[in-house]
Amino acid sequence: MTSSLNDLVDLLDLEPIEVNIFRGKSPDENRQRVFGGQVAGQALVAAARTVDETDRQVHSLHAYFLRSGDPGVPILYEVDRLRDGKSFSTRRVVAIQHGKPIFNLQASFHAHEPGLDWQIPTPLNLPDPDSLPDFKTRMAPFKEQMGEWYDRPRPIDLRYIDGAPYERAGVESTSQKVWLRADGSLPDDPVLHACIATYASDMTLLDTTLLPHGLGWSEGGVQMASLDHAMWFHRPFRADDWHLYDQHAISTSSGRGLAGGSIYTKDGHLAVTVVQEGLIRVRPEE
């Protein structure tokens, strides 16, 4: 396990401080706000730790980002055990900083059972992830533009199939595909794998809403922030294996953008579906 992945695993290991209350921390990085995927992943950890039936795994989550998180102070996660039924358990989690909620998540857990099985077709004829440059290699020509962000630790090995985001200005499209995996081996804990997938799912999806407008990372005056995030976990997977994240823009209007993504295992099984809406504001050029 790389040091950056070890740090992420440590980040997701919340401190229990009271019944149904956990405390999380943020990495010691120069960030103005907490990364949304971190809060979502930590909130899912908090929810899962209150599910006593060990055979029940998360099958869906729905979350709202309410306020920007402060990376300089801990985050408290309060869990409400809404229901434990015969087949499903439901939890609500509120993340709190400075006495105010910054994030709200509701998750449902279900034990595997036999039933019908079908999925949308898997994209074909894609380059092997090992044949593509890793993030730092891909972004090396833009190191000066990225500043200190270029050298930040990256626990997720992310490889763009459709070219670097800095190269897309003026090129209109509606989708992008990336390969991703945890950058190292993980223990056999399905909760950890689901939480790391939740963390990674927030890394590139909202960018997709800029593509129909021919906008890329090099554009100035673009303000983006996650508003809500939903995930459905369909089939077992390991976050330390390669996965295809097939992302597409759905709509942009009223200062908001909506995008969806499908996460497939390398052998073609649909593991997770993701939908996210975010704030998209473009300041007019002066």
Helices and strands as residue ranges (DSSP letters): H 3-11, E 15-18, E 21-24, H 36-48, E 56-65, E 75-84, E 88-97, E 100-111, G 129-131, H 135-139, G 140-142, H 143-146, G 147-151, E 156-160, G 165-167, E 175-182, H 190-201, G 206-213, E 222-233, E 243-253, E 256-265, E 270-282
